[in-house]
Amino acid sequence: MIRGLVEARAAPSFLLMNNIHTLILSRRIKEAAPEGRTISHATKRIGLRPSTNKEITACLVPICSLYGAAVTTVEGVGSIKTRIHPVQERLAKCHGTQCGFCSPGMVMSIYTLLRNHPEPTPEQITESLGGNLCRCTGYRPIVESGKTFCVVTVCQMKGSGKCCMDQEERSFSNKQEKICTKLYNEDEFQPLDPTQESIFPPELIRMAEDPNKRRLVFQGERTTWITPVTLNDLLELKTNFPKAPLIMGNTTVGPSVKFSNKFHPVFISPLGLPDLYFVDSTDDGVTIGAGYSLAQLNDALQFIVSEQPKEKTKTYLALLKHLRTLAGAQIRNMATLGGHVVSRPNYSDLNPILAAGNAIINLISKEGERQIPLDGHFLERSPDASLKPEEVVLSVYIPHSPQWHFVSGLRMAQRQENASAIANAGMSVQFEEGTDRIKALQMFYGSVGPTVVSASQACQQLIGRQWDDQMLSDACRLVLDEIYIPPAAKGGMVEYRRTLIISLLFKFYLRGVGCRALRASFPGSSSFLLFPNIPEKFLSALEDFPIETPQGIQTFQCVDPSQPPQDPVGHPVMHQSAIKHATGEAVFVDDMPPIAQELFLAVVTSTRAHAKIISIDTSEALALPGVVDVITAEDVPGDNNHQGEIFYAQNEVICVGQIVCTVAADTYAHAKEAAKKVKIAYEDLEPRIITIEQALEHNSFLSVEKKIEQGNVEQAFKYVDQIIEGEVHVEGQEHFYMETQTILAIPQEEDKEMVLHLGTQFPTHVQVSGSLNVPRSRIACHMKRAGGAFGGKVTKPALLGAVCAVAANKTGRPIRFVLERGNDMLITAGRHPLFGKYKIGFMNNGVIKAADVEYYINGGCTPDESEMVIEFIVLKSENAYNIPNFRCRGRACKTNLPSNTAFRGFGFPQATVVVEAYITAVASQCNLPPEQVEINMYKRTSETAYGQTFNPALLRRCWKECLEKSSFSARKQAAEEFNKNNYWKKRGLAVVPMKFTIGIPLTYYNQAAALVHIYLDGSVLVIHGGCEIGQGLHTKMIQVASRELNIPESYIHLPETSTITVPNAVFTAGSMGTDINGKAVQNACQILMARLQPVIRKNPNGTWEDWVAKAFEESISLSTTGYFKGYQTNMDWEKGKGNPYPYFVCGASCSEVEVDCLTGAHKLLRTDIFVDAAFSINPALDIGQVRDTRTAPTGLFGQFHSEYSFPESSKCCLYLVQGLGEAAMFLGSSVLFAIYDAVTAARRERGLTKTFTLSSPATPELIRMTCVDQFTDLVSVGRRGPIISTPYVGSQVLGMDS
């Protein structure tokens, strides 16, 4: 689809995303992280190079920069109304979409790659997706959908030409049930035909080639955009407007305008100016135009490396390594070399390398050209080494590496890709010819100060020294002395970053040793012979973790061959909205078209943790153009409080981020600007409680203590061999659903009715009628789909819905309320941070006799769901272990933080980290491997600590199969061998069991209802109370209805969830969505089928349509409600006993990681997951849910293996199905304990045998600082000034004598 668009009033402040929304009424480009990490993009082609397709980030591209460009959005790729593109089809059929909010962006990334490379490699697929965000799928199925376009046919996992599945299938051949591995059929895919793609518009080519092009000027309300057409024109503009920023990719100026409120009256954009786009290669080096994007820079360097001798390309290779991980593909397509160099970000990965490689910046102005070295003076922003206001960067010259000159780039970030560095470095050394004597040395560090810093003094003192251990020891001391990071430095992690400074230096030192040896090596030498001066155990320090394409296996029980072909239950059916997700035609709340007279809402939040509100001055805000009203607590017609949740702060604020008032205006930009003008005067109050420890000190709690106990704990402690005590901290977590909280409130003209459209897990809760002082029946909540939720849309939409509804009620106009990402994270909080304390009594053989455990969670300032979370934590605190004398207590702390809320797992992941921590500690004390804790697991049918019967047969089966099929013993032995041979890299394995309880301890929270209509043409409408949040609930309900009514799925339509059609529905959470709503749908369908039975008996050979028509003629009702009363659960907290859960889900997980002890980085090598999923209604969706539970704790993973077994204990469930959405979340902790195992190996080799606690999350900082060595000692001993009085020499620095 090609459309020529004319924007007569293009404003410099307008971005592509906003203009596409308004120009073509398309909301399919979506924004998840407005600083540039978006999840939906566009492809741009420009007239100068019509054959080149560039994927761009729509939330950063100014509309004025697109004059003459051809822009393709997802609707230009394919549509369900015309023809879907093979990329869209395969993403959907490979189950690469769940909530669907990120899917258009994934489509655009793969589509753009295919336009440029019709037969891509798997590595190109992975790299093209590197800038996209997804919270649901775990990325692997998305990558798999892209890999279907690759020519590679040999299995990537085996490399032998044999399918990796073959062996797996044989291993199950002795079972009675047949095991399947394929979730889709490649034969169904339509082929990719590049000849059918749209061509570049000829008129734009003619525009680009027009020799009489004129300067372009776009005039906005406050700013002017000017596009020069010649270099002289640019220089003249820069002379006239010396303070005007140059806009190329807008990756620096854009965020500063949006987030730092920078204002520029004039923008100059030389985008496309030929003088800035060139590569000039000479015998001495290469000059690259400042306008080259980082992606173009990458291509140019790749070509140069292929043409030049290897010894000349060291700087280029170092740059290429960092370009692979710098930001994402979209940003690399937009950001330019000149812009990156001249903006001099302190976190730059490239500038330190360019400086180490002696690069030179070529400048030009009306006065002429000049050159400045890209060195320490420039990077540290020395006035005498900076650009003059009227100067422009013309190009950057990068010299070839001379003989005996070695350049290296090093970095450490929270993630390997698309993350700013915690610390990085560019280093180079020039040796005197044929010697190891230092002739020149340069070291530049990023992210350790306000600018990139140079260790110039240290380098100067080392000139003339030999490249040996003594030099390294002195270098560490000198560099730490010169580069000072103050204790209160921005970003924190001071000791860690100081440790990284010398750890990276050590890596460079080893590379220098290796490079000197390499020059004397000969072809065919082994890696050890290449580096004869480096002990073999230290060679792994030279290797970075590879970036690999995710891959894996899944197995599940096949459908019984005797099942009717029409019955879809048990088949891996594609998500009902998957195609619409991939085409962008799935409508989310903010995709709904504008409504007449609608207003936009912006929030004003508290900046104080605990304070009295003295005054709220709204006069300046109300005076701004477009502002209609400011809404405060005084405007709430009913209750301003619902179950302890305050809508608008009144008289007092109790946390930073509490909503004080909102501003309604004709545009969001006007509302946001006015919100900044609201002035609130505060008077601080005490106490201000932030942490759990402070809450305990002030006795500040949200609920009473919850407790379960069995046996006699105190008595048991008297008769054990050993007792250990410990503490574990598990930090909170942000939901980061792709679609932020979004609400559209529409006041009706009659009867004070209000219609709310929103993404929520609990529409009933959003009917906060008390805030409007009307009955619930007047408030209609519509929920079609949500772009992810993970628990964050259970209670919070009620608060925000009331805020929005009150605004709509006061103004009498529709209100569109879309939280920006920053406000969403601030207001809605996330997972509860947890503090656990344990006292464990055990025998010398590892058998635990007594456990006393205490849990405290940080609930925040209001109750929300904290009491229920702590109840779940206490009830699930045993996990899989049967300890005869067990006591667990827990309380929710009240603090002055935004209230934490439900999060996937609902406390279980945090609580069981503590359990596994003390299990691991016991094993350590007894000199046993942690996997031998099986001796403490449930062995036979027993009662839990709260008195519910549990049969552990399936738990023990999952545990056994996990150990066997993950080859745990063999891999453990291999890891130990690896650890013996590698000092600076360590591998660890861990296996964890899981006993997860499904459901809610309150029976009325387990009920569900459904409404089913059969129409005269035989089509069926199904509505139920569950919410579609990406888990495929609606798809499963269609499968249930198809089976029960014995009709094809195509006959059945499921539109939305609404309080009008199914009232009083409970929340979609706790892994109960399919279970309870499926029973309600089943009940309704069975009622209808019972009504139809007399008709069917009279005409058994008739069709469904015949039966429906006849039933109507006989006045048989073709509509009914279905109902499921709920599982009978109960919990008596006074007695600490009950049957709080209907059933258990068991599982086990094994993970293997590799840790870089010098940086704290870790690589997940493989994960095996075994979950007792009973019978799966839809294996594709269920495997997606299990895989999804790996995303939050671990991100991308190496190997995935999930087996679904048939439970003997789940006869209460629909089709013997078990809930999975949250069950496997905890299994991600196997990665945490594998890291613990690797760190333990490192500490043991260094002589540190004392048991330690690795809290969660295991950040690079925590890993590195726990792997104590000489470098951490250097930092801790000398936090300022000279580090040590005697040097660490020889083998001590290399770690040979710990």
Beta strands, then each sheet from edge to edge (+ up, - down):
strand 1: 41-46
strand 2: 54-57
strand 3: 69-72
strand 4: 179-180
strand 5: 216-219
strand 6: 224-227
strand 7: 266-268
strand 8: 279-281
strand 9: 285-289
strand 10: 360-365
strand 11: 368-373
strand 12: 392-399
strand 13: 405-413
strand 14: 421-431
strand 15: 438-446
strand 16: 453-454
strand 17: 556-557
strand 18: 599-605
strand 19: 611-617
strand 20: 627-631
strand 21: 641-642
strand 22: 645-646
strand 23: 652-653
strand 24: 659-665
strand 25: 679-684
strand 26: 706-710
strand 27: 722-730
strand 28: 733-734
strand 29: 742-747
strand 30: 754-758
strand 31: 779-783
strand 32: 815-818
strand 33: 830-831
strand 34: 834-842
strand 35: 848-860
strand 36: 885-894
strand 37: 942-943
strand 38: 949-950
strand 39: 985-998
strand 40: 1008-1014
strand 41: 1020-1024
strand 42: 1052-1053
strand 43: 1057-1058
strand 44: 1119-1124
strand 45: 1130-1132
strand 46: 1137-1139
strand 47: 1143-1156
strand 48: 1162-1171
strand 49: 1202-1204
sheet 1: 2+ 1- 3+
sheet 2: 4+ 17-
sheet 3: 5+ 6- 7-
sheet 4: 8+ 9- 12+ 10- 11+
sheet 5: 13+ 14- 15+ 16-
sheet 6: 20+ 24- 18+ 32+ 29- 30+ 31+ 43-
sheet 7: 23+ 19- 25+
sheet 8: 21+ 22-
sheet 9: 26+ 36- 35- 34+ 27-
sheet 10: 28+ 33-
sheet 11: 37+ 38-
sheet 12: 39+ 47- 48+ 49+
sheet 13: 42+ 41+ 40- 44+
sheet 14: 45+ 46-
end
